[in-house]
Amino acid sequence: EDKVVQSPLSLVVHEGDTVTLNCSYEVTNFRSLLWYKQEKKAPTFLFMLTSSGIEKKSGRLSSILDKKELFSILNITATQTGDSAIYLCAVSGSGYALNFGKGTSLLVTP
Amino acid sequence: EAGVTQSPTHLIKTRGQQATLRCSPISGHTSVYWYQQALGLGLQFLLWYDEGEERNRGNFPPRFSGRQFPNYSSELNVNALELEDSALYLCASSLAWGTGGRYSNQPQHFGDGTRLSIL
């Protein structure tokens, strides 16, 4: 059975800190790993990773995938209060649907 | 460009009733996915439609069903509602074709969801 595990489940940091969120997975016929940010309702797409070792960056956010060790990390540098959200990791396998982890709840305090 | 739109925003039903949820994908997207986000369980895949056909379904009973219309919009029907069906139902859409061919990796983009409450 496909499995996605995120850690930590929750995190509280101060503005300006750097955070690293983790995602490990087991999936049949891996196709891609995606990161989403969920603030109130709709998860917002951040990154899609398909190849090992290639870092994707968008502003203060970056992510990388290790297909040998079956994990990914999402880094956020110089955190701001607007980064407070639930960060979801999802993996696509042979069924094309996304298998989601339970998410990491990030709270950035002023 | 309009995002994925879902209606209604909130739906209140009683046990045993039937619910219909609707989704309009991003223009140009032909694949539509439905997910259930119940408290404490995370997002779970329900159904995937593309070109009017059901392509895959998750581990949910047959009383969860749906369809996709020629304009690629979709509806999710839940029959014989049970208390545990209370959840946020999210619809996502994606392009069906990528550089790697049909169903090659394309990100799914989500709507705001329908909050279904069963009394």
Chai-1 contact restraints between the chains, C-beta under 6 A:
chainA,res_idxA,chainB,res_idxB,connection_type,confidence,min_distance_angstrom,max_distance_angstrom,comment,restraint_id
A,R31,B,N105,contact,1.0,0.0,6.0,A-B,restraint_1
A,S32,B,N105,contact,1.0,0.0,6.0,A-B,restraint_2
A,K41,B,D112,contact,1.0,0.0,6.0,A-B,restraint_3
A,K41,B,G113,contact,1.0,0.0,6.0,A-B,restraint_4
A,A42,B,F110,contact,1.0,0.0,6.0,A-B,restraint_5
A,A42,B,G111,contact,1.0,0.0,6.0,A-B,restraint_6
A,A42,B,D112,contact,1.0,0.0,6.0,A-B,restraint_7
A,P43,B,F110,contact,1.0,0.0,6.0,A-B,restraint_8
A,F45,B,P107,contact,1.0,0.0,6.0,A-B,restraint_9
A,F45,B,H109,contact,1.0,0.0,6.0,A-B,restraint_10
A,M48,B,P107,contact,1.0,0.0,6.0,A-B,restraint_11
A,T50,B,N105,contact,1.0,0.0,6.0,A-B,restraint_12
A,G95,B,N56,contact,1.0,0.0,6.0,A-B,restraint_13
A,Y96,B,Y103,contact,1.0,0.0,6.0,A-B,restraint_14
A,A97,B,F45,contact,1.0,0.0,6.0,A-B,restraint_15
A,A97,B,W48,contact,1.0,0.0,6.0,A-B,restraint_16
A,A97,B,N56,contact,1.0,0.0,6.0,A-B,restraint_17
A,F100,B,G42,contact,1.0,0.0,6.0,A-B,restraint_18
A,F100,B,L43,contact,1.0,0.0,6.0,A-B,restraint_19
A,K102,B,G42,contact,1.0,0.0,6.0,A-B,restraint_20
